[in-house]
Amino acid sequence: MKTIDSQAVQHMLDQWKDIELYLQMEMTTGAYAAHMDSTKFTASTFVKNGKVRFHQGSIAGSGPYRVGLKTETGWVYSEGLTHWAEESADVLVLAGYDSEGKLIVGLQLSRQPF
């Protein structure tokens, strides 16, 4: 993965407006951290193969970044994104890593299920 190129990500989001996509989102503060240190609070969220169609998609910030997808009925929002991988024209992978290189947040969009 490489550092986010916000213009390239915005270009992909613009191309995917009003197209039904598959969404994968995850967030963790270290779901397994409590095994090593019981004083650590852990939280996590995971969605795989949720369908989303957005009318407006934008990336904002100067790093870490945030991505918002405005749907017909609300918003999908992810913050803390630092890296990206454009695996193909049909898949966008965004991730946020902490200072130790551990994954904190992920947002993936694809034309095909994950």
C-alpha positions in Angstrom: 0.0 0.0 0.0 1.1 3.6 -0.6 0.3 6.9 0.9 -3.1 8.2 -0.2 -3.2 10.2 -3.4 -6.3 12.2 -2.7 -6.8 13.4 -6.3 -6.6 9.8 -7.6 -9.1 8.6 -4.9 -11.5 11.4 -5.7 -11.3 10.5 -9.4 -12.3 6.9 -8.6 -15.1 8.1 -6.4 -16.4 10.4 -9.1 -16.5 7.5 -11.6 -18.5 5.3 -9.2 -21.3 7.7 -8.5 -24.8 6.1 -8.9 -23.4 2.6 -9.4 -24.3 -0.2 -7.0 -21.1 -1.3 -5.2 -20.0 -3.7 -2.5 -18.7 -2.2 0.6 -16.3 -3.5 3.2 -15.6 -1.4 6.3 -13.7 -2.2 9.4 -12.5 -0.3 12.5 -10.6 -1.6 15.5 -8.8 -0.1 18.4 -7.0 -3.4 18.8 -9.6 -6.1 19.3 -6.9 -8.5 20.5 -5.0 -5.9 22.5 -6.8 -6.9 25.7 -5.2 -10.3 25.6 -1.9 -8.7 26.1 -3.0 -5.8 28.4 -6.3 -6.1 30.2 -6.4 -2.3 30.9 -6.8 -1.6 27.1 -10.3 -0.8 25.9 -11.1 -2.5 22.7 -13.7 -1.7 20.1 -14.3 -2.9 16.6 -16.8 -2.7 13.7 -16.9 -4.9 10.6 -19.2 -4.9 7.5 -18.5 -7.2 4.5 -20.4 -7.1 1.2 -22.9 -4.5 2.1 -24.4 -2.9 -1.0 -24.1 0.8 -1.4 -25.0 3.3 -4.1 -23.8 6.9 -3.5 -24.7 10.1 -5.2 -21.8 12.1 -3.8 -18.4 10.7 -2.8 -15.6 12.9 -1.4 -12.2 12.6 0.2 -11.1 15.4 2.6 -8.3 16.3 4.8 -4.5 16.5 4.4 -3.7 13.2 6.0 -5.1 11.3 7.7 -8.0 11.6 5.3 -11.8 11.0 5.6 -14.1 9.7 3.0 -17.8 10.3 2.9 -20.3 8.7 0.6 -23.7 10.4 0.5 -26.5 7.8 -0.2 -30.2 8.4 -0.9 -31.0 7.9 2.8 -27.8 8.9 4.7 -24.1 8.8 4.8 -21.3 6.3 5.0 -18.2 7.9 6.6 -14.7 6.7 7.4 -12.0 8.8 9.0 -8.3 8.2 9.8 -7.3 6.8 6.3 -3.6 7.0 5.5 -2.9 4.5 2.7 -4.5 3.1 -0.5 -4.2 0.4 -3.1 -5.8 0.6 -6.4 -6.0 -3.1 -7.1 -7.9 -2.6 -10.4 -10.4 -0.3 -12.0 -13.1 -2.3 -10.1 -11.6 -2.2 -6.5 -10.6 0.6 -4.2 -8.9 -0.2 -0.9 -8.3 2.5 1.7 -6.7 1.9 5.1 -5.6 3.8 8.1 -2.6 2.7 10.2 -1.4 3.9 13.5 2.2 4.9 14.4 3.1 1.3 15.0 1.9 0.2 11.6 -1.2 -1.5 12.9 -4.5 -1.3 10.9 -7.0 0.9 12.6 -9.6 1.5 9.9 -10.4 0.1 6.4 -12.8 1.1 3.7 -13.1 -0.9 0.5 -15.3 -0.6 -2.5 -15.7 -3.0 -5.3 -18.0 -3.9 -8.2 -17.8 -7.5 -7.2 -18.4 -9.1 -3.7 -15.3 -9.5 -1.4 
